[in-house]
């Protein structure tokens, strides 16, 4: 294997990287790297950045499909082996993850197999930092968490006129964590970071910026750049499932696996696996996902869930109490609900009446044995008063994530057919309409009925050992 690439010999260059991957992966990890179609695509596209065919590259691909191995851990050592003074900055959504990737690249460069392939390329032995390490030939690899500051380091080399050798790149690997994708502030911070930090850390106009990530939101970094400067980027989209039903990596996810993922959470599947995030102003919940019942099956337990409003003005939300029952298979059923704009004394009175209507008795052993109410504003007052003055078991709920994140956490259970509604109820039309109107942009008017439903899903299905507030008795 040659120790120096010819920038003109593009075909040979591509073969060299794939051979490097196969040889080093086998020696370093003790197993073969089995190339699939998308692995070839990634290698070819990365090589185009080295040969100068591509300056700015975006690759969208599902998570856990080998992108970090190919684009960071192996790519940086391969480039440094061929262009000894190339300088890299690599980032990931978490600083710790960026450190692990950078250390893995360093470990590969310090391996026996690497020394056999590139005997003239040596690490500086006194440079032990995971954040930044160097080679004796002037090469360097620096890492940071996406969104963080990068001081004293640039990506790429400023070559003299006529010297078109590759000089390094700025690598961005999944800049945002999936759980943070619905946060407008976090997305905005990452997009701003790209313009204020990334673009200012490029040492030459020919230095490639390489973004490889799963899509998470219509306005994630890729969405933002596609709108702001689409003409500057080569954009490669690799979905897990093609339009004609062909799986990308059968050994990773079969067609059945992908169809199951799609049915359980279409929104996440469309974004992370198909690289087609739903429009940010599109609805999250679909009518066809609900299951329906004429007659309740045998219910093993019932819990009352409540969401109370702090004010009763026209534009404020309603207060809502919902009775949810669970069957032996773990499916849940909305048995009843009440909703209104009540001042506190009336709020307490309506809660007591609703709980007593559905409570467990010797004649109805499937009745409610617990009430759970958001521990906030008038809900806190309700929890305290009911606990102090009655024998009704009531507990407070502390919601730690925003409504949109909670909605995405619950949508899979609804889409998966585990949440049942009555075919007829006086409140059903308003209930369904509220779910239809709920959007990630929070452009809907009310979501008071949605919160108790998501609480029920979390309590019965997601986290049976849900944390309660200190007001519990």
C-alpha positions as CSV (number, residue, x, y, z in Angstrom):
1,X,0.0,0.0,0.0
2,X,1.4,3.4,-1.0
3,X,2.4,5.9,1.7
4,X,1.4,8.9,-0.5
5,X,-1.8,9.5,-2.4
6,X,-1.9,11.0,-5.9
7,X,-4.7,13.6,-5.9
8,X,-5.1,13.0,-9.6
9,X,-5.5,9.3,-9.2
10,X,-9.1,9.4,-7.9
11,X,-10.0,5.8,-8.7
12,X,-6.9,4.5,-6.9
13,X,-7.5,6.8,-4.0
14,X,-11.0,5.3,-3.3
15,X,-9.7,1.8,-3.4
16,X,-7.0,2.7,-0.9
17,X,-9.3,3.9,1.8
18,X,-11.6,0.8,1.5
19,X,-8.5,-1.5,1.7
20,X,-7.3,0.5,4.7
21,X,-10.6,0.0,6.4
22,X,-10.6,-3.7,5.8
23,X,-7.0,-4.3,6.9
24,X,-7.0,-2.1,10.0
25,X,-10.5,-3.1,11.2
26,X,-9.6,-6.8,11.0
27,X,-6.3,-6.3,12.8
28,X,-7.5,-3.8,15.4
29,X,-10.9,-5.3,16.2
30,X,-10.3,-9.0,15.4
31,X,-13.2,-9.3,12.9
32,X,-14.0,-8.5,9.3
33,X,-15.6,-5.3,8.2
34,X,-18.4,-6.4,6.0
35,X,-19.0,-3.8,3.4
36,X,-22.6,-3.0,2.4
37,X,-23.8,-0.6,-0.2
38,X,-24.0,2.4,2.2
39,X,-20.4,1.7,3.4
40,X,-19.2,2.0,-0.1
41,X,-21.1,5.2,-0.6
42,X,-19.6,6.7,2.6
43,X,-16.1,5.8,1.6
44,X,-16.5,7.1,-1.9
45,X,-18.0,10.4,-0.7
46,X,-15.3,10.9,2.0
47,X,-12.6,10.3,-0.6
48,X,-14.0,12.9,-2.9
49,X,-13.4,15.4,-0.1
50,X,-9.7,14.3,0.0
51,X,-9.3,14.6,-3.8
52,X,-10.9,18.0,-3.9
53,X,-14.0,17.0,-5.8
54,X,-16.2,18.0,-2.8
55,X,-15.6,20.8,-0.4
56,X,-18.7,20.7,1.8
57,X,-20.4,17.3,2.3
58,X,-23.6,16.2,4.2
59,X,-24.4,12.5,4.6
60,X,-27.7,11.6,6.3
61,X,-27.8,8.0,7.4
62,X,-29.6,6.0,10.2
63,X,-28.0,5.7,13.6
64,X,-25.7,2.7,14.3
65,X,-25.0,2.1,10.6
66,X,-21.2,2.4,10.8
67,X,-20.9,6.2,10.1
68,X,-18.7,7.1,13.0
69,X,-16.3,4.2,12.4
70,X,-15.9,5.2,8.8
71,X,-16.1,9.0,9.0
72,X,-14.0,9.6,12.2
73,X,-12.2,6.8,13.8
74,X,-10.7,5.3,10.6
75,X,-10.9,8.3,8.2
76,X,-8.7,10.6,10.3
77,X,-5.8,8.1,10.7
78,X,-6.0,7.2,7.0
79,X,-5.8,10.9,6.0
80,X,-2.9,11.5,8.4
81,X,-1.1,8.5,6.9
82,X,-1.2,10.0,3.4
83,X,-1.1,13.7,4.3
84,X,1.1,13.9,7.3
85,X,0.5,17.6,8.2
86,X,-3.3,17.5,7.8
87,X,-5.2,19.0,10.7
88,X,-8.7,17.9,11.9
89,X,-11.4,19.1,14.2
90,X,-14.1,16.6,15.0
91,X,-17.2,17.1,17.0
92,X,-20.2,15.2,18.4
93,X,-23.3,16.1,20.4
94,X,-21.5,15.3,23.6
95,X,-17.9,16.3,24.5
96,X,-17.4,12.8,26.1
97,X,-18.4,11.1,22.8
98,X,-16.1,13.4,20.8
99,X,-13.3,12.4,23.2
100,X,-14.0,8.7,22.7
101,X,-13.9,9.0,18.9
102,X,-10.7,11.0,19.0
103,X,-9.1,8.6,21.3
104,X,-10.1,5.7,19.1
105,X,-8.5,7.4,16.1
106,X,-5.3,7.9,18.2
107,X,-5.3,4.3,19.3
108,X,-5.5,3.1,15.7
109,X,-2.6,5.3,14.8
110,X,-0.6,3.8,17.6
111,X,-1.3,0.2,16.6
112,X,1.1,-2.3,15.0
113,X,-0.9,-2.6,11.8
114,X,-0.9,1.2,11.3
115,X,2.9,1.3,11.7
116,X,3.2,-1.4,9.1
117,X,1.0,0.5,6.6
118,X,2.4,4.0,7.3
119,X,5.9,3.5,8.9
120,X,6.9,7.1,8.6
121,X,3.9,8.5,10.4
122,X,4.4,8.7,14.2
123,X,2.5,10.2,17.1
124,X,4.2,12.6,19.5
125,X,4.6,10.4,22.5
126,X,4.5,13.2,25.0
127,X,1.1,14.3,23.6
128,X,-1.3,12.2,25.7
129,X,-4.4,14.4,25.7
130,X,-7.7,12.9,24.4
131,X,-8.9,16.3,23.3
132,X,-5.9,17.1,21.2
133,X,-3.0,15.0,19.9
134,X,-0.4,15.5,17.2
135,X,2.0,13.7,14.9
136,X,5.7,14.5,14.4
137,X,4.9,15.5,10.8
138,X,2.7,18.4,11.9
139,X,-0.6,16.6,11.8
140,X,-3.2,17.2,14.5
141,X,-6.6,16.0,15.7
142,X,-8.7,18.1,18.0
143,X,-12.1,17.3,19.3
144,X,-14.9,19.2,21.0
145,X,-18.6,18.9,21.8
146,X,-20.9,20.4,19.2
147,X,-22.0,23.8,20.4
148,X,-18.9,24.4,22.6
149,X,-16.0,26.8,22.1
150,X,-12.9,25.8,20.0
151,X,-9.9,27.9,20.9
152,X,-6.4,28.0,19.4
153,X,-7.1,25.4,16.7
154,X,-8.1,25.4,13.0
155,X,-9.1,22.7,10.6
156,X,-7.1,22.2,7.4
157,X,-3.9,23.7,6.0
158,X,-3.3,27.0,4.1
159,X,-1.4,25.7,1.1
160,X,0.7,27.8,-1.2
161,X,-0.7,28.5,-4.6
162,X,-0.4,25.4,-6.8
163,X,-0.2,23.0,-3.9
164,X,-3.5,21.2,-4.0
165,X,-2.8,18.5,-1.4
166,X,-5.4,17.7,1.1
167,X,-4.8,19.5,4.4
168,X,-7.5,18.2,6.8
169,X,-11.2,18.8,7.5
170,X,-13.8,19.9,10.0
171,X,-15.9,16.8,11.0
172,X,-19.3,17.0,12.5
173,X,-20.8,13.7,13.7
174,X,-24.4,13.9,15.0
175,X,-24.3,17.5,16.4
176,X,-27.6,17.1,18.4
177,X,-28.9,14.4,20.7
178,X,-32.2,12.9,19.6
179,X,-33.9,13.8,22.9
180,X,-33.0,17.5,22.4
181,X,-34.2,17.7,18.8
182,X,-37.6,19.2,19.7
183,X,-36.0,22.0,21.7
184,X,-36.1,25.2,19.5
185,X,-33.4,26.8,21.7
186,X,-30.9,23.9,21.5
187,X,-31.5,23.6,17.7
188,X,-31.0,27.3,17.4
189,X,-27.8,27.2,19.5
190,X,-26.3,24.5,17.3
191,X,-27.2,26.3,14.1
192,X,-25.7,29.5,15.4
193,X,-22.6,27.6,16.6
194,X,-22.0,26.5,13.0
195,X,-21.8,30.0,11.7
196,X,-20.0,31.6,14.6
197,X,-17.5,28.8,15.4
198,X,-17.3,26.2,12.6
199,X,-17.1,28.6,9.7
200,X,-14.5,30.6,11.6
201,X,-12.2,27.6,12.3
202,X,-11.5,26.7,8.6
203,X,-8.0,27.5,7.6
204,X,-8.6,27.5,3.9
205,X,-11.5,27.8,1.5
206,X,-10.6,24.4,0.2
207,X,-10.8,22.8,3.7
208,X,-13.8,20.4,3.6
209,X,-16.6,20.5,6.2
210,X,-18.1,17.1,6.6
211,X,-21.4,16.6,8.4
212,X,-22.6,13.0,8.9
213,X,-25.8,12.6,10.9
214,X,-29.3,11.2,11.3
215,X,-32.1,13.7,10.6
216,X,-34.0,14.6,13.7
217,X,-36.1,17.7,12.9
218,X,-37.0,19.9,9.9
219,X,-34.9,22.6,11.4
220,X,-31.9,20.6,12.6
221,X,-28.5,21.6,11.3
222,X,-29.0,19.9,7.9
223,X,-32.4,21.4,7.5
224,X,-31.0,24.8,8.4
225,X,-28.1,24.6,6.0
226,X,-30.4,23.2,3.2
227,X,-32.5,26.4,3.5
228,X,-29.7,28.9,4.0
229,X,-26.9,27.7,1.7
230,X,-28.0,24.6,-0.2
231,X,-25.9,25.4,-3.2
232,X,-22.7,25.0,-1.1
233,X,-23.3,21.4,-0.1
234,X,-23.1,18.0,-1.7
235,X,-26.0,16.2,0.1
236,X,-26.2,12.4,0.2
237,X,-29.3,10.9,1.7
238,X,-29.2,7.2,2.7
239,X,-32.6,5.9,4.0
240,X,-33.0,2.6,5.8
241,X,-35.8,1.6,3.5
242,X,-36.0,2.5,-0.1
243,X,-39.2,3.6,-1.8
244,X,-39.4,0.2,-3.5
245,X,-39.2,-1.6,-0.2
246,X,-35.5,-2.6,-0.3
247,X,-33.7,-2.6,3.1
248,X,-30.4,-0.9,3.4
249,X,-28.8,-3.4,5.8
250,X,-30.8,-6.6,6.1
251,X,-28.5,-8.0,8.8
252,X,-29.0,-4.8,10.9
253,X,-32.7,-4.3,10.3
254,X,-35.0,-6.6,8.3
255,X,-38.0,-5.4,6.4
256,X,-40.1,-6.7,9.3
257,X,-38.0,-4.8,11.8
258,X,-38.3,-1.6,9.9
259,X,-42.1,-1.9,9.4
260,X,-42.5,-2.5,13.1
261,X,-40.4,0.6,13.9
262,X,-42.5,2.6,11.4
263,X,-45.8,1.5,12.9
264,X,-44.7,2.0,16.5
265,X,-43.4,5.6,15.9
266,X,-43.8,6.9,12.4
267,X,-42.5,10.4,13.2
268,X,-39.1,9.1,14.6
269,X,-38.9,6.4,11.9
270,X,-39.4,9.0,9.1
271,X,-36.7,11.3,10.5
272,X,-34.0,9.1,12.0
273,X,-34.3,6.1,9.6
274,X,-35.7,7.6,6.4
275,X,-34.0,11.0,6.7
276,X,-37.3,12.7,6.0
277,X,-38.3,14.6,9.2
278,X,-41.9,15.6,9.3
279,X,-42.6,19.3,8.8
280,X,-42.2,21.2,12.1
281,X,-45.8,22.5,11.8
282,X,-47.3,19.1,11.0
283,X,-49.4,17.2,13.5
284,X,-47.9,14.5,15.6
285,X,-50.9,12.4,16.4
286,X,-53.0,10.6,13.7
287,X,-56.7,9.6,14.0
288,X,-56.0,6.2,12.5
289,X,-53.7,5.2,15.4
290,X,-56.4,5.1,18.1
291,X,-58.1,1.9,19.0
292,X,-61.8,1.8,19.8
293,X,-64.1,-0.1,22.2
294,X,-67.8,-0.6,22.5
295,X,-67.7,-2.4,25.8
296,X,-64.8,-2.2,28.3
297,X,-62.8,-5.4,28.7
298,X,-61.9,-6.6,32.2
299,X,-59.9,-3.8,33.8
300,X,-57.3,-4.8,36.3
301,X,-56.7,-1.3,37.7
302,X,-57.8,2.3,37.2
303,X,-55.9,5.5,37.9
304,X,-57.2,9.1,37.7
305,X,-54.9,11.6,36.0
306,X,-55.3,15.3,36.3
307,X,-53.9,18.5,34.8
308,X,-55.0,21.7,36.4
309,X,-54.9,25.3,35.0
310,X,-53.6,28.2,37.0
311,X,-56.1,30.7,35.6
312,X,-59.6,30.6,34.2
313,X,-59.4,33.4,31.6
314,X,-60.7,32.5,28.1
315,X,-57.3,32.0,26.6
316,X,-56.0,29.8,29.4
317,X,-56.2,26.0,29.4
318,X,-58.9,24.0,31.0
319,X,-58.5,21.8,34.1
320,X,-59.0,18.1,33.2
321,X,-59.4,14.8,35.0
322,X,-59.2,11.5,33.1
323,X,-60.0,8.0,34.3
324,X,-57.7,5.4,32.7
325,X,-58.0,1.7,33.1
326,X,-55.5,-1.1,32.2
327,X,-56.3,-4.6,31.1
328,X,-54.3,-7.8,31.7
329,X,-52.3,-7.3,28.5
330,X,-51.1,-3.9,29.5
331,X,-53.3,-1.9,27.1
332,X,-55.1,1.2,28.4
333,X,-58.6,2.5,28.1
334,X,-59.9,6.0,28.6
335,X,-63.0,5.4,30.6
336,X,-64.2,8.9,31.3
337,X,-63.1,12.5,31.6
338,X,-64.3,15.9,32.8
339,X,-63.0,19.3,31.7
340,X,-63.7,22.8,32.7
341,X,-62.4,26.3,33.7
342,X,-62.8,26.1,37.5
343,X,-61.7,28.4,40.3
344,X,-60.1,26.5,43.2
345,X,-63.1,25.6,45.4
346,X,-65.0,24.3,42.3
347,X,-61.8,22.5,41.1
348,X,-61.6,20.5,44.4
349,X,-65.3,19.7,44.4
350,X,-65.2,18.4,40.8
351,X,-62.1,16.3,41.5
352,X,-63.7,14.7,44.5
353,X,-66.9,13.9,42.6
354,X,-65.0,12.5,39.7
355,X,-62.8,10.3,41.9
356,X,-65.8,9.0,43.9
357,X,-67.6,8.2,40.7
358,X,-64.8,5.9,39.6
359,X,-63.2,4.7,42.9
360,X,-62.8,1.1,43.7
361,X,-65.6,-0.5,45.8
362,X,-66.6,-3.9,46.9
363,X,-69.0,-3.9,43.9
364,X,-66.4,-2.6,41.4
365,X,-62.9,-3.9,42.1
366,X,-61.6,-2.4,38.8
367,X,-62.2,1.1,40.1
368,X,-59.7,3.8,40.8
369,X,-57.3,3.3,43.7
370,X,-55.0,6.3,43.0
371,X,-55.1,9.9,41.6
372,X,-52.1,11.5,40.0
373,X,-52.0,15.3,39.4
374,X,-49.3,17.6,38.1
375,X,-47.6,19.1,41.1
376,X,-47.7,22.7,39.9
377,X,-49.8,25.8,40.5
378,X,-53.4,24.9,41.5
379,X,-52.5,21.2,41.2
380,X,-50.1,21.6,44.2
381,X,-52.9,23.2,46.2
382,X,-55.2,20.4,45.3
383,X,-52.7,17.7,46.3
384,X,-52.0,19.3,49.6
385,X,-55.7,19.9,50.5
386,X,-56.9,16.4,49.4
387,X,-54.0,14.7,51.2
388,X,-54.7,16.7,54.4
389,X,-58.5,16.6,54.4
390,X,-59.6,13.3,52.8
391,X,-58.5,9.7,52.5
392,X,-58.3,9.8,48.7
393,X,-54.9,8.6,47.6
394,X,-53.3,11.3,45.6
395,X,-49.8,11.8,44.3
396,X,-48.0,14.6,42.5
397,X,-46.4,14.3,39.1
398,X,-43.2,16.1,38.3
399,X,-42.9,16.6,34.5
400,X,-39.2,16.9,33.6
401,X,-39.4,17.3,29.8
402,X,-41.4,19.7,27.6
403,X,-44.7,18.8,26.0
404,X,-43.3,18.0,22.5
405,X,-40.7,15.6,23.9
406,X,-43.4,13.9,26.0
407,X,-45.6,13.7,23.0
408,X,-43.0,11.9,20.9
409,X,-42.4,9.6,23.9
410,X,-46.0,8.6,23.9
411,X,-46.9,8.5,20.3
412,X,-45.4,5.1,19.7
413,X,-47.7,3.5,22.1
414,X,-50.7,5.1,20.5
415,X,-49.5,4.2,17.0
416,X,-48.8,0.7,18.2
417,X,-52.5,0.2,19.0
418,X,-52.2,0.1,22.8
419,X,-54.4,3.1,23.6
420,X,-58.2,2.7,23.4
421,X,-61.0,5.2,23.3
422,X,-64.8,4.7,23.6
423,X,-66.6,4.8,20.3
424,X,-69.1,7.2,21.8
425,X,-68.7,9.9,24.5
426,X,-70.0,13.4,24.8
427,X,-66.4,14.7,25.2
428,X,-64.8,12.5,22.4
429,X,-65.0,15.1,19.6
430,X,-63.1,17.8,21.6
431,X,-60.6,15.2,22.8
432,X,-59.7,14.0,19.3
433,X,-59.7,17.6,17.9
434,X,-57.1,18.6,20.5
435,X,-54.8,15.8,19.5
436,X,-55.2,16.6,15.8
437,X,-54.2,20.2,16.4
438,X,-51.1,19.5,18.6
439,X,-47.9,20.5,16.7
440,X,-44.2,20.7,17.5
441,X,-44.4,24.4,17.0
442,X,-46.9,24.7,19.8
443,X,-49.3,26.6,17.5
444,X,-52.3,24.8,18.9
445,X,-54.6,26.6,21.3
446,X,-55.1,23.9,24.1
447,X,-53.3,20.7,25.2
448,X,-54.8,20.1,28.6
449,X,-56.4,16.8,27.6
450,X,-53.1,15.6,26.1
451,X,-51.0,15.9,29.2
452,X,-53.0,13.4,31.4
453,X,-53.1,11.0,28.5
454,X,-49.3,11.1,28.2
455,X,-49.1,10.7,32.0
456,X,-51.2,7.6,31.8
457,X,-49.0,6.1,29.0
458,X,-45.9,6.9,31.1
459,X,-47.4,5.5,34.3
460,X,-48.8,2.2,32.8
461,X,-46.3,1.5,30.0
462,X,-43.1,3.6,30.0
463,X,-42.1,3.9,33.6
464,X,-44.3,2.1,36.1
465,X,-42.0,3.3,38.9
466,X,-42.7,6.9,38.1
467,X,-41.2,9.5,40.5
468,X,-43.7,11.3,42.7
469,X,-43.4,14.7,44.4
470,X,-42.6,15.3,48.1
471,X,-46.2,16.1,48.7
472,X,-47.2,12.4,48.5
473,X,-48.7,10.9,51.6
